[in-house]
Amino acid sequence: MSVIKFDPHLSNFLIHGDRRFFLISLDNSTFLVTDNCPHRGGPLHLGNFDCQKNTIICPWHDLVVSIHHLQKSAVPLVWRNDIAVAVLSEAKSK
C-alpha cells in the first residue's frame, strides 16, 4: 500500500506509478477516482463533464461514464486541514 498526501487546491490530477487518478466533487463531497475510461482506458480527466446528468464523456470514443459508477470504486480520502490523504492499494496485475 502507498500513502499519498496532496493539496487538492493545487492539484486535482495524480499519477502514482502507472496509475492515474483525478478528483471529482459532487454533492459537497470529493472523490479520488481512476482516470481510465472503462471502454479503452481513455483519460477521463480530459473529458467533458455534464453536471446536469452527472456524467463524463470520454475524449477518445465519446463513451458516457456515470459519476456514480466512478464513485463505486473511488479511493477513500481522509482530510487533515487542507491536505487530502489517500491510501492506494497495490495495482492489480493484468
C-alpha positions as CSV (number, residue, x, y, z in Angstrom):
1,M,0.0,0.0,0.0
2,S,1.0,3.6,-0.7
3,V,0.0,6.7,1.1
4,I,-0.3,9.9,-0.9
5,K,-0.7,13.4,0.6
6,F,-1.7,16.3,-1.6
7,D,-3.3,19.7,-1.6
8,P,-6.5,19.4,-3.7
9,H,-6.5,23.2,-4.2
10,L,-3.2,22.9,-6.1
11,S,-3.7,19.6,-7.9
12,N,-6.7,17.6,-9.0
13,F,-4.8,15.0,-11.1
14,L,-2.4,12.5,-9.7
15,I,-0.1,9.8,-11.2
16,H,1.2,7.0,-9.0
17,G,3.4,4.5,-10.8
18,D,1.4,3.7,-13.9
19,R,-1.9,4.6,-12.4
20,R,-3.8,7.9,-13.0
21,F,-6.4,9.4,-10.7
22,F,-8.4,12.6,-10.6
23,L,-10.7,14.4,-8.2
24,I,-14.4,14.7,-8.7
25,S,-16.6,16.9,-6.5
26,L,-20.3,16.1,-6.3
27,D,-23.0,16.8,-3.7
28,N,-20.5,18.5,-1.4
29,S,-18.2,15.5,-1.4
30,T,-14.9,15.0,-3.2
31,F,-13.8,11.6,-4.6
32,L,-10.5,10.4,-5.9
33,V,-11.3,8.2,-8.9
34,T,-9.4,6.3,-11.5
35,D,-8.7,8.2,-14.7
36,N,-9.1,5.3,-17.1
37,C,-12.3,5.1,-19.1
38,P,-13.9,1.6,-18.7
39,H,-14.0,1.3,-22.5
40,R,-10.4,1.6,-23.7
41,G,-8.6,3.4,-20.9
42,G,-9.0,7.0,-22.2
43,P,-8.1,9.9,-20.0
44,L,-11.4,10.8,-18.3
45,H,-9.9,13.9,-16.7
46,L,-9.8,15.4,-20.2
47,G,-13.4,14.5,-20.9
48,N,-16.4,16.8,-20.9
49,F,-18.4,16.9,-17.6
50,D,-22.1,17.1,-17.9
51,C,-23.2,18.5,-14.5
52,Q,-26.9,18.1,-15.3
53,K,-26.6,14.4,-15.9
54,N,-23.6,13.8,-13.6
55,T,-21.6,12.1,-16.4
56,I,-18.2,12.5,-18.1
57,I,-17.8,12.0,-21.8
58,C,-14.6,10.2,-22.7
59,P,-12.5,12.3,-25.1
60,W,-11.3,9.2,-27.1
61,H,-14.6,7.5,-28.1
62,D,-17.4,9.7,-26.6
63,L,-18.4,7.0,-24.1
64,V,-20.7,8.4,-21.5
65,V,-19.5,7.4,-18.0
66,S,-21.6,7.9,-14.9
67,I,-20.0,9.8,-12.0
68,H,-22.0,7.4,-9.7
69,H,-20.3,4.4,-11.4
70,L,-16.9,6.0,-10.8
71,Q,-17.8,6.7,-7.2
72,K,-18.3,3.0,-6.5
73,S,-14.6,2.3,-6.9
74,A,-13.3,5.7,-5.5
75,V,-10.3,5.7,-3.3
76,P,-11.2,6.9,0.2
77,L,-9.8,10.2,1.3
78,V,-9.0,11.5,4.7
79,W,-8.8,15.2,5.2
80,R,-6.3,16.9,7.5
81,N,-6.8,20.7,7.4
82,D,-6.4,21.4,3.6
83,I,-4.5,18.3,2.8
84,A,-6.1,15.1,1.4
85,V,-4.6,11.7,2.2
86,A,-5.3,8.7,0.1
87,V,-4.2,5.1,0.8
88,L,-3.8,3.3,-2.5
89,S,-3.8,-0.5,-2.7
90,E,-1.3,-2.2,-5.0
91,A,-2.1,-2.1,-8.7
92,K,-3.7,-5.3,-9.9
93,S,-1.8,-7.4,-12.4
94,K,-3.3,-7.6,-15.9
